[in-house]
Amino acid sequence: MCMTLMVASLAMSAVSAASAISESNKAARRASEQAQSAYQAAEANTKAKYAETNRKIAEEQIDSMNEQSDKIREANYALGTFRAAETALSDSSLGTIGFEQLYGESVDYIRLERNQQRQFWALESEKAAAEINYINETTAARNQADNAIREANARASQAFLGAIGSGLQIGTGYYNQQQTIAAIKSS
């Protein structure tokens, strides 16, 4: 009966270790799947941010072109007015007015262009921020998955070593018991 008890104890220890190892492997798979999900979510989020930023850039460029077009229409209107008034003004006064008008418009064009460039680079920095955020999110997901997998592997190793330790303890106990029985019989 003692041998049966030892075999049963060894079997229970092996089943317990196998169960712990199986659960650890499942935890490692779940961690890997969660990391993949996090990667996919971060990628989708980054693509959405890029698309929105590109939409804003296109919208800003259209607004800038409309603003420039309005300035050109104003300039053409002013030029038409100058031509109509050409007969009533002297050459020098017409030249002064024309210079002032053209100078003011060129300053406006430069300002419009500068503002459009500033807006463009601000929106481009949003795209760079989205990329950095993607890297941070995927790195965090990878680190979290790595930690969970390492913990699961440690639990599996602990279960395996525990089973070996239980087997050795049961074997040692059985050996000591047999030695005690043999000593009693020989005395």
Residue, then its C-alpha position, 0 to 999 in steps of 0.5 A: m500500500c505504501m508503494t500505491l500511495m507513492v505512485a498516487s502522490l507522484a501522479m498528483s504532482a505530475v498532473s499539478a505541474a502539467s496543469a500549471i505549465s498549461e496555464s502558463n503557456k495559455a497566459a503567454r499566448r494571451a500576452s502575445e495576442q494582446a500585444q498584436s492587438a495593441y500593435q494593430a490598434a496603434e497602427a490604425n490610430t496612426k493611419a487615422k491621425y495621418a489621414e486627418t492631418n493630410r486632410k487639414i493640410a489640403e484644406e489649408q492649401i485650398d484656403s491659402m489659394n482662395e486667399q491668394s486668388d482674392k488678393i489677385r482679384e483685388a490687385n486686378y481691380a486696382l489696376g483697372t482703376f489705375r488705368a481708368a484714372e490714368t488720364a487724370l493723373s500725372d505720370s509721377s503720381l500714378g507711379t507712386i500710387g502703383f508702387e505703393q499698391l504693388y508693395g503692399e500686395s507683395v507684402d501681403y503675398i509674402r505674409l500669406e506664403r509665410n503663414q501657409q508654410r507655418q501652418f504646413w509645418a505645424l501640421e507636419s509636426e502632428k504627423a511626427a507626433a503620431e509616429i512617435n506615439y505609435i512607437n511609444e504604444t507599440t514599445a509599451a505593448r511589446n514590453q508588457a507582453d515580454n513581461a507577461i511571457r517571462e512571468a508565465n515561463a517562470r511559473a512553468s519552470q517553477a511548476f516543473l521544478g516543483a514536480i521534480g522536487s515533489g518526486l524527489q521528496i516522495g522518493t526519499g520518503y519511500y526510501n527512508q520508510q523502506q530502510t526503517i522497515a528493513a531495520i525493524k525486520s533485521s532486529 
